[in-house]
């Protein structure tokens, strides 16, 4: 058996294609997107408070969507929790939708290829 470094170009291409179309782990993507969203909302609130709380982006409008959020230190932590929750759901749903669409395409193309292989066989019956 050849080593991975000595694999032929076709085998290398097959491995790359398998990695490209591998399913995404929903929970891991949810945690990653949730963490980034939580940290971004937390830092945006702190920067807004430190620079100019009266001018700039109206972050206070987020309180319409996130219960308990305000442009304050305690509101930054509340926003961090809401940001994680919203980011987690968005990341999980994106991974779910991607896996579903790729699975449907895989089923379609595999069925099509199998039909093309057996087409000649059915002509001889």
VENLIN-V930194 format. One record per backbone hydrogen bond with DSSP energy under -0.5 kcal/mol. NH is the residue of the N-H (numbers start at 1). CO is the residue of the C=O. If there is no record, write none. Layout:
# VENLIN-V930194
nh=NH co=CO
nh=NH co=CO
This chain:
# VENLIN-V930194
nh=6 co=3
nh=7 co=4
nh=12 co=8
nh=13 co=9
nh=14 co=10
nh=15 co=11
nh=16 co=12
nh=17 co=13
nh=18 co=14
nh=19 co=15
nh=20 co=16
nh=21 co=17
nh=22 co=19
nh=26 co=24
nh=29 co=25
nh=30 co=26
nh=31 co=27
nh=32 co=28
nh=33 co=29
nh=34 co=30
nh=35 co=31
nh=36 co=32
nh=37 co=33
nh=38 co=34
nh=39 co=35
nh=40 co=36
nh=41 co=37
nh=42 co=38
nh=43 co=39
nh=44 co=40
nh=45 co=41
nh=46 co=42
nh=47 co=43
nh=48 co=44
nh=49 co=45
nh=50 co=46
nh=51 co=47
nh=52 co=48
nh=59 co=57
nh=61 co=58
nh=62 co=59
nh=63 co=60
nh=64 co=61
nh=65 co=62
nh=66 co=62
nh=67 co=65
nh=69 co=66
nh=72 co=70
nh=76 co=72
nh=77 co=73
nh=78 co=74
nh=79 co=75
nh=80 co=76
nh=81 co=77
nh=82 co=78
nh=83 co=79
nh=84 co=80
nh=85 co=81
nh=86 co=82
nh=87 co=83
nh=88 co=84
nh=89 co=85
nh=90 co=86
nh=91 co=87
nh=92 co=88
nh=93 co=89
nh=94 co=90
nh=95 co=91
nh=96 co=92
nh=97 co=93
nh=98 co=94
nh=99 co=95
nh=100 co=96
nh=101 co=97
nh=102 co=98
nh=103 co=99
nh=104 co=100
nh=105 co=101
nh=106 co=102
nh=107 co=103
nh=108 co=104
nh=109 co=105
nh=110 co=106
nh=111 co=107
nh=112 co=108
nh=113 co=109
nh=114 co=110
nh=115 co=111
nh=116 co=112
nh=117 co=113
nh=118 co=114
nh=119 co=115
nh=122 co=118
nh=123 co=119
nh=124 co=120
nh=124 co=121
nh=125 co=122
